């Protein structure tokens, strides 16, 4: 079996012929190059965090406190990353997190990101706040695993339409983001006075929706300002409750995953109402300043759900070892965010594939060096926490 980490030898062999990698292979290097390529508005939207940025720093610090305790002489070959999550078979327990407004980053947008993931067979989560409709992404990657991430709108008919479109387009799960009912205070965006949605970027799923279009007094082609006003009225419901999640549960047979869980009480409630999975997430530090780091929150949440539902994890993962730590602490898969966005920024679809190959190579090395063949073998015995 070919391991993801074997790619490093291709890089070294190309180097023998004077052909180093076209783009950096490390996340900081990709991030720096992305900043150079992006407009100030695009960089602010992508790199910005809530208020002082303390939640983002807390995420990074938490990965630093958790250290790996490797086994040696365990012959962890051949390695196999294959993972089954809620009926979706994945080649690796690393899934592309939902991130919107990607045409702000690169002209290929979400289609480029989805195709970059599909080149490796990796799962892709399509955001409601995208610059490309869910149907276009499905058409571009018809055979690749994909889930649909939904911000529950105020209009129930629109919510049903979103769900039905996702089902018809072959999405295999619905991911409901819970931590964005109030727009965060993000200084990088605010200092530029720029919110992409007010410029018509990130509302493609609305513009393609028959229920949304039927609610418009005029067509988008005639008055985009009026369309954006309507979008602001219906795009997110700050009053959503557990009862609303139960209502969504009744609208579809697809697995439902709740993203944004940090409190064990909320995790227990998710089990109680019958959803299929949760994502332990603080939105990568982009929503609540001063929130608990996701890695710090994970163990208590794993204990709270007691294996009754699937636990996924995101926020702040930058290298393979970060993902290994989350899996060892009980997550069944991780969502990767900004690293693939930097890849999109520097090279579109091919840049995304490059960033993902780098990440998976690092992940595979880390898995092998901990002494394991499969991610599912990771456990609490593989980590220790420095106080």
N, C-alpha and C positions, 0 to 999 in steps of 0.2 A: 504494500500500500504506500502510495506517495503521501508524504506528510506536508502540511502547509509550510513547515519550516524549511523544507528542501529548496524553497524559492531563493533563499539566501545564496545558495551555491550557483544558481543561475546569475545572480547579481555579480558574484565574485568572478565567474567565468567571463561575463561580459566585460568586466573591468580589466581582464587580461588583454582585451582587444581595444582598450582605450574608450570604453563606452560605459561610464558610470550611470547610475539611475537618472532618468530625466527629472525626477522630483525627489525631494528629501524622503527618507524612509521613516523618520521619527516625527511624532506629533508636533513638537515645538517647531521643527523646521518647516513642516507643512503650514502650520499656523502663521508663521512669520511671512512665508511666501504668499499665503492667501491675503493677509493684510495689505501687502504691497499691490496686489492685483485688484482688490475690491474698492468700490467707491466708499467715501466716508459713511454714507447712509447704510450701505450693505454691511460694512464692517460693524457699525454700531448695532444694527439689528441682530447680527449673528453672534457677536462676541459679548454683547452687553449683558449685564446681570442686574438683579434687583438691588437698588439703593447702594449700600456701602460695599456690596460684594462679599459680605461675610459668610453667606451660605456656601458660595463657591469655594471660598478658602477652607471652610469646614469640611467640605467633601474631600479636598486634596489632603488635608491634615489627617482625616480618618484613614485613608489608604496608607499613609505613612505610619500610623500606629499599629495597623494590623500587619504582621510579618509572617512569611511562609516558613514552614518547618518541613523541609524535604526529606523524603525517603531515598536511599541510594541502593544500588545493586538489585533493583526490582524489575529490570528488563522491560520497560514500558513501551514495547513495540510488538506488532504494529499498532499505532494509535488510531482510534476511531472516534470522531467527534459527533457522530450521528445522534440526533436528539429528537424525541417526539414531544411536542408541546400542544396540548388540547387538540389532538387529531391532526396536527400539521407536522409532517416529517421534515426536519431541517438537517442540513449537512454539518451544522455547528450550532452550539447554543448562543450564538451572537446574532442579534436581529437589528436591523437599522431602525433607530428610533424615529418617530414621526416628527418632522420639522417642516414648517411651512415656508411659503414665499421664496421658493428656491430659484425662480427666474431672476430674482434680485441678485442672486449669487452668480448664476451662469445662465446663458440663454437656453441651455438644454433643460434646466429646471428639474422638476420631479421625475420626468421621463428619463433624463440622464442618470439621476440617482438610482432609479429602479432598475435601469438596464445595467448600471455598474454593479449592483447587487446580484442581478440575475446571472451575470457572467460567472459568478461563484456559487449560484444556487441559493444565496442567502435570503432569509426572510426580510420583507420590506413592509413597513407600516406607513400607509399613505395618510397624510394630514388633511383634515377638513380645510385648514387655512392654506391651501396650496394654490399655486399659479397654474396648475394643470388639473383637469377634472379626473375623478376616479376612473371614469371610463377610458380616458386616454392612456392612463398608466396601465390599466388592465390590458388594453389592446397592445401596448408596447411590450408587455412581459406576460403573455397569456399563460405560460406554464410555470411561472415562478411563485413560490409561497408569498402571500401578501395578506395583510390585515388592514382594516379601515379604522382610523382614529377619528372619533366624533366629539365635537363640542356640542352638547345638547342645546338646540336652539329654543327660543321661547315658543315658537309655533310648533305644536305637536304634529300637525300635518306635514310640516317640513322635515321634522325628525323622522317620521315614518318614511318619507320619500328618500331621505339619505340612506336609511337602513335597507330599503327595498332595492335601491340602486346598487348598493354594495353587494347584496345577495346576488342580484342579476349579473353583476360584473365578475363574480367568482371570488370575492374576498372571503377569507375563511374564518374571520373573527371580527368582533367589534370591540375596539378599545375606547373607553370613555374617559376622557381627561377631566379630573375633578378640581384641580387646583388653580383654575384660571377664571373663576366666576367674577373676579375683580382684576382689572388690568394692573399689572405691577408698575411700580415707580422705577423706571429704567433711565438713569441719567444720560447714558450715551445717546439714546434716541431723543430724549427730551432736549438736550443741548443743541441738537440739530433741528428740533421741531418737526421730526419726521416719523410718521407712522405709516407703513406701507399700505395698509388697508384703505386708508383715506385717499390714496392715489389709485385705487382699483386693483392693487396687487394683493393676491392671497384670497380672492373671493371667487375663484374659478368654479368651485363646486356649487356655489350658489347660482352663478350665472348659467350653469348648465342644468339647473334643477327646474322641472316644470311647475312645481308648487311655488317656488320662490318667484319665478317669472310671472306666474298668474297673479301674484300679489302686487305687481308693479303697476303704477299708473301710466308709466311710459317705458319704452324699451331701453335697454342699456345703450343701444346705438344712438338714441336721441338725447338722453340726459343721464350721464353716468353719475352726476352729483346726486340726483334723486334716488338712483339705485343704491349708492353708498349710504344714503340716509336710511333707506329701508333695511339695508344690511345691518346697520348699527342697531336698529329696533329689534331685530330677530336673531342676531348671530350668536348670542350667548344669554343664558338665563341665570342671573345671580341668585335666584331663589330655588335652584334645584335641590332636591332632598333625596333621602333614601327611598321615599315613595316614588319619586320620578324614576329612579334606577329600576325599581320593581316594575314600573310601567314599561320601560324599555325592554326588560326581560320578557314581557308578554308579547312584544312585537316581533321577535325573531327566535329562530332555533339555533342561530349561530352562537358559538361561545362568546360570552361577555367578560371583558377584562376591565377592571377599574384602575386607572393610572393616577398616582398622586397620593398613595397611602403612606403615612408616616407614623400613625398612632395605632398601637395594638388594639384599642377599642374599635377603631374603624375597621381594622382587619377582621375582627370577630363579627362585626355587623355585616361585612361583605359575605362572610360564610353563611350567616343566618338568612340573608335574603336570597341566596342561591346563585350568586354569580360564579363564574368558572375560574377566574384568576384575578390577581392584583399585580400592580407594578409598584414596588417600593421606590418612590421618586420624590425629589423636591424640585423637579423641573429644571435640573441642572443649575440651581441657584438663581433662576430667572424670575421667581415669583415672590417668595417670602424671605425677606432679609432676616438673618438670625435664626433660620430654621435648623433643626437637627440634621447632621450629615446622614445621607441614606445608609452608608455602611454601618453607622452607629445604630440606626433604627432597625436594621434588618434582623438581627438575632431575635429580638423580642417579638417581631411580627411573625417570623417563622414559627416560633413557639406558640403564638396565639392561634394561628390557623391549624396547627397540629396535623398537617398533611391533608387537610380536607379540600383545599383548593390549590391551584398552581400559584407559585410565588415567583414573579419576575423582578428584575432590578434595573434601575438606571440612575444616571446623574454622576458626572465627573469621571467616568471611565476614560482613561487616556492611553493605557498600555495593556498588554496581555496579562501581566500580573494583577492588575486591578480587577479584571474579570475573574481570574482564578480565585482571588480572595472572596468575591461576592458569591461565587458558586460554592466555595468551601463553607461559607456561613449560611448556606441553605437555599440560595436562589437556584431555580431550575434553568434559567437562561438570563442573559443580560441584553439590554438595549444600548446600542452604541450611537452617540449623537455627533458632537462637533468634529471628531476626526474625519468622518466621511464628508462632512460639509467642506472642510478645508480641501479635501481631494476634489470635490466638485468645483470649488472656486478656481483651483489651479489648472484643472484639465478636463472638466465636464465628466462624461461617462467614464472615460479611461482613467481620469484622476480619481474617481470614486473607487474603481476596481483596484487601482494602485494602493490607495489608502487602506482598503480592506485587506488586500493581500499582505501588506506590512503588518497590520494588526493581527491577522490570523497566524502569520509566521511567528510573531512574538508570543502569542497565546499558546501555540503548539509547543514552542520551546519551553515555556513556563510549565505547561502540563507535564511534559516529559521529565523535566528536571525536578518536579515535585515527586516523581515516581509513579505516575499514573498513565494508563492507556486511554481512559475514557473520562470525560468531564464528570460523569455521574458518580465516579469513584471518589471524588473530592469530598472531604468532610471536615468537621471541626478539628480533627486531629492534625490537619494540615496547616493550621494557623495558630498564632498566639498574638495576644494584644499587649502592647507596651503601654503601661499606665503613665 
